[in-house]
Amino acid sequence: MDQVFYEFKEIKEETDLSKETKIEIILHYLAKIGDTLILYETSQKFSKTINSNSDSDVINTLQNIFDKADTSLKLVKEKIREIFLSYSQ
């Protein structure tokens, strides 16, 4: 299993009128140990200005980090929870 799935979520704050928006990136990694599937999940929050291209910068930076550790790891934009639940039933 050599894919790390990710999704972005915008964090809504009603009182924030600035030109920045808060974004959360959620990373999911599905691992198999013996006959057991394990879902690892982590998230990181960051700010970006409206109309910026921060999402692709974050993905490119993460992919570069993964490449240094293991070139077979690839980031895939997808929600993994539904896939994990279908495998675990």
Secondary structure as GFF3:
##gff-version 3
##sequence-region A 1 89
A	DSSP	beta_strand	3	11	.	.	.	ID=ss1
A	DSSP	beta_strand	20	33	.	.	.	ID=ss2
A	DSSP	beta_strand	36	49	.	.	.	ID=ss3
A	DSSP	alpha_helix	54	69	.	.	.	ID=ss4
A	DSSP	beta_strand	74	77	.	.	.	ID=ss5
A	DSSP	alpha_helix	81	88	.	.	.	ID=ss6
###
